[in-house]
Amino acid sequence: MPPTPPRQPRDLMQLLTRAERLAARRLQTALDEEGCTLDAWRVLALLSDGQGHHMTAIAEAAFLPPPTLTKLVDQLVDQNLVHRRVDPLDRRRILAHLTPRGQEYWRRVDRAVRADWPALSDGDDELLRALLDRLASTLDTSTRV
């Protein structure tokens, strides 16, 4: 039997793209029931740690360009889910935090997502997380030449 040819980058991209789209579709279905978007979910997830985050860090975590993030955070502020405070360590910067209403909304959204999210078996979640993290790190360092 001839050896299996090595996988091509396009094969990996195909699998990653398919998995990402299926995951986003599954996630969006749960989020729709709570009136939340995928981008808002990413922002709320980061802010749910209670630490407060600068807009730059939020933009990176949510994979959003700064102008788009600003509009989204403005909407979340208008909904009384997020508020902004001056950073006590650097008064030129603003930190975003969840409001009490935002914390309650996050808990409800997170429960809905977790209830609908399929679990992999016997440690596969951790294995997949570790492999994707390693791939991202490898790709990130290989582009910094």
Accessible surface in RSA format (square Angstrom, percent):
REM  Atomic radii and reference values for relative SASA: ProtOr
REM  Chains: A
REM  Algorithm: Lee & Richards
REM  Probe-radius: 1.40
REM  Slices: 20
REM RES _ NUM      All-atoms   Total-Side   Main-Chain    Non-polar    All polar
REM                ABS   REL    ABS   REL    ABS   REL    ABS   REL    ABS   REL
RES MET A   1   230.29 119.3 148.62  98.4  81.67 194.5 119.91 101.9 110.38 146.2
RES PRO A   2   113.15  82.5  96.42  87.9  16.72  60.8 103.06  85.1  10.08  62.7
RES PRO A   3   124.18  90.5 103.16  94.0  21.02  76.4 113.96  94.1  10.23  63.6
RES THR A   4   124.33  88.4  98.35  99.7  25.98  61.9  66.25  89.0  58.08  87.8
RES PRO A   5   100.23  73.0  88.82  81.0  11.41  41.5  94.81  78.3   5.42  33.7
RES PRO A   6   110.05  80.2  95.62  87.2  14.43  52.5 105.84  87.4   4.21  26.2
RES ARG A   7   159.34  66.9 131.39  67.0  27.95  66.6  62.62  85.6  96.72  58.6
RES GLN A   8    75.31  42.1  74.02  54.1   1.29   3.1  13.05  27.8  62.26  47.2
RES PRO A   9   104.70  76.3  97.41  88.8   7.29  26.5 104.03  85.9   0.67   4.1
RES ARG A  10   173.42  72.8 164.15  83.7   9.26  22.1  70.45  96.3 102.97  62.4
RES ASP A  11    47.91  33.6  44.68  44.5   3.23   7.6   8.29  19.5  39.62  39.5
RES LEU A  12    73.41  40.9  73.41  52.5   0.00   0.0  73.41  51.6   0.00   0.0
RES MET A  13   113.00  58.5 112.62  74.5   0.38   0.9  88.51  75.2  24.49  32.4
RES GLN A  14   128.93  72.1 123.88  90.5   5.05  12.0  35.58  75.7  93.35  70.8
RES LEU A  15    84.36  47.0  81.08  58.0   3.28   8.3  81.28  57.1   3.08   8.3
RES LEU A  16    52.09  29.0  48.55  34.7   3.54   8.9  49.41  34.7   2.68   7.2
RES THR A  17    47.82  34.0  43.35  43.9   4.47  10.7  33.88  45.5  13.94  21.1
RES ARG A  18   155.05  65.1 148.52  75.7   6.53  15.6  46.62  63.7 108.43  65.7
RES ALA A  19    58.16  53.5  50.22  77.5   7.95  18.1  55.56  78.2   2.61   6.9
RES GLU A  20    95.02  54.6  86.90  65.7   8.13  19.3  58.95 114.0  36.07  29.5
RES ARG A  21   147.86  62.1 143.86  73.3   4.00   9.5  37.57  51.3 110.29  66.8
RES LEU A  22    77.62  43.2  73.38  52.5   4.23  10.6  73.71  51.8   3.91  10.5
RES ALA A  23    36.87  33.9  30.60  47.2   6.27  14.3  35.95  50.6   0.93   2.5
RES ALA A  24    24.13  22.2  20.08  31.0   4.04   9.2  23.16  32.6   0.97   2.6
RES ARG A  25   151.10  63.4 143.66  73.2   7.44  17.7  69.35  94.8  81.75  49.5
RES ARG A  26   103.73  43.6  99.08  50.5   4.65  11.1  33.35  45.6  70.38  42.7
RES LEU A  27    13.78   7.7  12.61   9.0   1.16   2.9  13.78   9.7   0.00   0.0
RES GLN A  28    52.24  29.2  52.24  38.2   0.00   0.0  36.55  77.8  15.69  11.9
RES THR A  29    76.89  54.7  72.72  73.7   4.17   9.9  54.46  73.1  22.43  33.9
RES ALA A  30     5.54   5.1   2.42   3.7   3.12   7.1   5.50   7.7   0.04   0.1
RES LEU A  31     0.42   0.2   0.19   0.1   0.23   0.6   0.42   0.3   0.00   0.0
RES ASP A  32    92.55  64.8  72.11  71.8  20.44  48.3  27.89  65.6  64.66  64.5
RES GLU A  33   141.89  81.5 104.04  78.7  37.85  90.1  42.86  82.9  99.03  80.9
RES GLU A  34    42.20  24.2  28.90  21.9  13.30  31.7   5.32  10.3  36.89  30.1
RES GLY A  35    67.82  83.6   0.00   N/A  67.82  83.6  37.17 102.0  30.65  68.7
RES CYS A  36     7.74   5.9   0.53   0.6   7.22  17.0   3.41   8.6   4.33   4.7
RES THR A  37    76.52  54.4  75.97  77.0   0.55   1.3  74.45 100.0   2.07   3.1
RES LEU A  38    33.07  18.4  31.38  22.4   1.69   4.2  31.38  22.0   1.69   4.5
RES ASP A  39    49.21  34.5  48.09  47.9   1.12   2.7   5.78  13.6  43.43  43.3
RES ALA A  40     7.09   6.5   7.09  10.9   0.00   0.0   7.09  10.0   0.00   0.0
RES TRP A  41    55.63  22.3  55.63  26.9   0.00   0.0  55.63  29.7   0.00   0.0
RES ARG A  42    64.52  27.1  58.37  29.8   6.16  14.7  10.57  14.4  53.95  32.7
RES VAL A  43     0.30   0.2   0.00   0.0   0.30   0.7   0.30   0.3   0.00   0.0
RES LEU A  44     0.14   0.1   0.14   0.1   0.00   0.0   0.14   0.1   0.00   0.0
RES ALA A  45    36.16  33.2  25.12  38.8  11.04  25.1  25.49  35.9  10.68  28.3
RES LEU A  46    44.39  24.7  36.92  26.4   7.47  18.8  43.36  30.4   1.03   2.8
RES LEU A  47     1.52   0.8   0.00   0.0   1.52   3.8   0.00   0.0   1.52   4.1
RES SER A  48    45.80  38.7  17.99  24.0  27.81  64.1   4.88  10.4  40.92  57.3
RES ASP A  49    73.87  51.7  46.38  46.2  27.49  65.0  42.88 100.9  30.99  30.9
RES GLY A  50    53.53  66.0   0.00   N/A  53.53  66.0  29.88  82.0  23.65  53.0
RES GLN A  51   128.13  71.6 107.01  78.2  21.12  50.3  29.70  63.2  98.43  74.7
RES GLY A  52     9.89  12.2   0.00   N/A   9.89  12.2   0.02   0.1   9.86  22.1
RES HIS A  53    33.36  18.2  30.76  21.4   2.60   6.7  22.51  23.2  10.85  12.6
RES HIS A  54    44.18  24.1  43.62  30.3   0.57   1.4  29.80  30.7  14.38  16.7
RES MET A  55    48.14  24.9  45.64  30.2   2.50   6.0  45.21  38.4   2.92   3.9
RES THR A  56    81.04  57.6  75.77  76.8   5.27  12.6  51.07  68.6  29.97  45.3
RES ALA A  57    42.39  39.0  35.62  55.0   6.77  15.4  39.02  55.0   3.37   8.9
RES ILE A  58     0.21   0.1   0.21   0.2   0.00   0.0   0.21   0.1   0.00   0.0
RES ALA A  59     9.11   8.4   7.42  11.5   1.69   3.8   7.77  10.9   1.34   3.6
RES GLU A  60   123.90  71.1 108.33  82.0  15.56  37.1  50.05  96.8  73.85  60.3
RES ALA A  61    45.62  41.9  22.77  35.1  22.84  52.0  34.46  48.5  11.15  29.5
RES ALA A  62     0.32   0.3   0.18   0.3   0.13   0.3   0.18   0.3   0.13   0.4
RES PHE A  63   156.83  78.5 126.48  78.3  30.35  79.0 136.53  82.8  20.31  58.1
RES LEU A  64    21.24  11.8  12.33   8.8   8.91  22.4  14.41  10.1   6.83  18.4
RES PRO A  65    76.38  55.7  69.47  63.3   6.91  25.1  75.68  62.5   0.70   4.3
RES PRO A  66    91.27  66.5  89.85  81.9   1.42   5.2  90.95  75.1   0.32   2.0
RES PRO A  67    88.80  64.7  80.36  73.3   8.44  30.7  87.69  72.4   1.11   6.9
RES THR A  68    60.44  43.0  58.13  58.9   2.31   5.5  37.07  49.8  23.37  35.3
RES LEU A  69     0.96   0.5   0.96   0.7   0.00   0.0   0.96   0.7   0.00   0.0
RES THR A  70    62.88  44.7  62.88  63.7   0.00   0.0  45.04  60.5  17.84  27.0
RES LYS A  71   142.39  69.5 139.84  85.8   2.55   6.1  84.94  76.5  57.45  61.2
RES LEU A  72    20.08  11.2  17.98  12.9   2.10   5.3  19.51  13.7   0.57   1.5
RES VAL A  73     0.00   0.0   0.00   0.0   0.00   0.0   0.00   0.0   0.00   0.0
RES ASP A  74    58.91  41.3  57.48  57.2   1.43   3.4  22.54  53.1  36.37  36.3
RES GLN A  75    99.77  55.8  98.16  71.7   1.61   3.8  28.58  60.8  71.20  54.0
RES LEU A  76     4.90   2.7   4.90   3.5   0.00   0.0   4.90   3.4   0.00   0.0
RES VAL A  77    50.39  33.2  40.89  37.0   9.50  22.9  40.89  35.5   9.50  25.8
RES ASP A  78   125.09  87.6  87.87  87.5  37.22  88.0  31.37  73.8  93.72  93.5
RES GLN A  79    90.65  50.7  82.20  60.1   8.45  20.1  36.46  77.6  54.19  41.1
RES ASN A  80    81.75  56.4  80.53  77.8   1.21   2.9  23.00  55.4  58.75  56.8
RES LEU A  81     7.87   4.4   7.87   5.6   0.00   0.0   7.87   5.5   0.00   0.0
RES VAL A  82     1.93   1.3   0.00   0.0   1.93   4.6   0.00   0.0   1.93   5.2
RES HIS A  83    48.86  26.7  48.17  33.5   0.70   1.8  34.41  35.5  14.46  16.8
RES ARG A  84    92.67  38.9  66.05  33.7  26.63  63.4  31.89  43.6  60.78  36.8
RES ARG A  85   137.78  57.9 130.84  66.7   6.94  16.5  44.56  60.9  93.22  56.5
RES VAL A  86    62.86  41.4  49.75  45.0  13.10  31.6  49.75  43.2  13.10  35.5
RES ASP A  87     9.21   6.4   9.21   9.2   0.00   0.0   0.00   0.0   9.21   9.2
RES PRO A  88   101.48  74.0  78.66  71.7  22.82  83.0  79.88  65.9  21.60 134.3
RES LEU A  89   168.95  94.1 134.53  96.2  34.42  86.5 137.78  96.8  31.17  83.9
RES ASP A  90    37.12  26.0  31.85  31.7   5.26  12.4  19.96  47.0  17.16  17.1
RES ARG A  91   175.22  73.6 155.47  79.3  19.74  47.0  67.26  91.9 107.96  65.4
RES ARG A  92   211.22  88.7 175.25  89.3  35.98  85.7  87.67 119.8 123.55  74.9
RES ARG A  93    93.67  39.3  90.36  46.1   3.31   7.9  26.50  36.2  67.17  40.7
RES ILE A  94    66.03  37.6  60.78  45.3   5.25  12.7  60.78  43.8   5.25  14.3
RES LEU A  95    23.85  13.3  23.85  17.1   0.00   0.0  23.85  16.8   0.00   0.0
RES ALA A  96     0.95   0.9   0.48   0.7   0.47   1.1   0.48   0.7   0.47   1.2
RES HIS A  97    28.06  15.3  26.91  18.7   1.16   3.0  18.48  19.0   9.58  11.1
RES LEU A  98    11.43   6.4   3.51   2.5   7.92  19.9   3.51   2.5   7.92  21.3
RES THR A  99     8.93   6.4   8.93   9.1   0.00   0.0   8.93  12.0   0.00   0.0
RES PRO A 100   109.25  79.6 103.09  94.0   6.16  22.4 104.28  86.1   4.97  30.9
RES ARG A 101   135.71  57.0 126.91  64.7   8.80  20.9  44.89  61.4  90.81  55.0
RES GLY A 102     0.00   0.0   0.00   N/A   0.00   0.0   0.00   0.0   0.00   0.0
RES GLN A 103    76.36  42.7  75.22  55.0   1.13   2.7  13.91  29.6  62.44  47.4
RES GLU A 104    73.12  42.0  73.12  55.3   0.00   0.0  41.71  80.7  31.41  25.6
RES TYR A 105    24.64  11.5  24.35  13.9   0.29   0.7  20.46  15.4   4.18   5.2
RES TRP A 106    32.46  13.0  32.46  15.7   0.00   0.0  20.78  11.1  11.68  19.0
RES ARG A 107   121.28  50.9 118.40  60.4   2.88   6.9  53.00  72.4  68.28  41.4
RES ARG A 108    93.89  39.4  92.64  47.2   1.25   3.0  39.59  54.1  54.30  32.9
RES VAL A 109     0.07   0.0   0.07   0.1   0.00   0.0   0.07   0.1   0.00   0.0
RES ASP A 110    28.94  20.3  28.94  28.8   0.00   0.0   1.01   2.4  27.93  27.9
RES ARG A 111   139.80  58.7 134.60  68.6   5.20  12.4  74.21 101.4  65.59  39.8
RES ALA A 112    24.18  22.2  11.79  18.2  12.39  28.2  20.83  29.3   3.35   8.9
RES VAL A 113    12.23   8.0  11.71  10.6   0.52   1.3  11.71  10.2   0.52   1.4
RES ARG A 114   171.73  72.1 153.97  78.5  17.76  42.3  54.98  75.1 116.75  70.8
RES ALA A 115    94.08  86.5  49.53  76.4  44.54 101.3  62.79  88.4  31.28  82.9
RES ASP A 116    52.58  36.8  46.02  45.8   6.57  15.5  18.60  43.8  33.99  33.9
RES TRP A 117   115.59  46.4  99.73  48.3  15.86  37.2  77.09  41.1  38.50  62.5
RES PRO A 118    67.29  49.0  54.07  49.3  13.22  48.1  63.83  52.7   3.46  21.5
RES ALA A 119    90.80  83.5  56.65  87.4  34.15  77.7  59.35  83.6  31.45  83.3
RES LEU A 120    87.23  48.6  71.68  51.3  15.55  39.1  73.78  51.8  13.44  36.2
RES SER A 121    73.22  61.9  63.07  84.2  10.15  23.4  44.63  95.0  28.59  40.1
RES ASP A 122   147.34 103.2 108.09 107.6  39.25  92.8  42.04  98.9 105.30 105.0
RES GLY A 123    50.62  62.4   0.00   N/A  50.62  62.4  32.94  90.4  17.68  39.6
RES ASP A 124    57.71  40.4  56.99  56.7   0.72   1.7   8.62  20.3  49.10  49.0
RES ASP A 125    61.66  43.2  57.06  56.8   4.60  10.9  19.97  47.0  41.68  41.6
RES GLU A 126   110.62  63.5 107.95  81.7   2.67   6.4  56.18 108.7  54.44  44.4
RES LEU A 127   101.89  56.7  96.46  69.0   5.43  13.7 100.99  70.9   0.90   2.4
RES LEU A 128    85.18  47.4  83.84  60.0   1.34   3.4  85.00  59.7   0.18   0.5
RES ARG A 129   144.35  60.6 137.81  70.3   6.54  15.6  61.28  83.7  83.08  50.3
RES ALA A 130    56.29  51.8  45.69  70.5  10.59  24.1  52.94  74.5   3.35   8.9
RES LEU A 131    79.09  44.0  74.49  53.3   4.60  11.6  75.17  52.8   3.92  10.6
RES LEU A 132    76.64  42.7  72.92  52.2   3.72   9.3  73.38  51.5   3.26   8.8
RES ASP A 133    93.56  65.5  87.70  87.3   5.86  13.8  19.58  46.1  73.98  73.8
RES ARG A 134   153.23  64.3 148.83  75.9   4.39  10.5  62.92  86.0  90.30  54.7
RES LEU A 135    44.93  25.0  40.47  29.0   4.46  11.2  44.32  31.1   0.62   1.7
RES ALA A 136    58.06  53.4  49.47  76.3   8.59  19.5  55.13  77.6   2.93   7.8
RES SER A 137    56.55  47.8  50.28  67.1   6.27  14.4  33.09  70.5  23.45  32.9
RES THR A 138    76.53  54.4  72.16  73.2   4.37  10.4  58.32  78.3  18.21  27.5
RES LEU A 139    98.19  54.7  97.64  69.9   0.55   1.4  97.90  68.8   0.29   0.8
RES ASP A 140    66.06  46.3  60.46  60.2   5.59  13.2  20.71  48.7  45.34  45.2
RES THR A 141    87.61  62.3  75.04  76.1  12.57  30.0  60.51  81.3  27.10  41.0
RES SER A 142    62.48  52.8  43.00  57.4  19.47  44.9  43.95  93.6  18.53  26.0
RES THR A 143   107.28  76.3  75.32  76.4  31.96  76.2  69.26  93.0  38.01  57.5
RES ARG A 144   172.16  72.3 136.94  69.8  35.22  83.9  58.95  80.6 113.21  68.6
RES VAL A 145   172.23 113.3 104.05  94.2  68.18 164.3 131.51 114.3  40.72 110.4
END  Absolute sums over single chains surface
CHAIN  1 A    10686.7       9171.5       1515.2       6278.0       4408.7
END  Absolute sums over all chains
TOTAL         10686.7       9171.5       1515.2       6278.0       4408.7
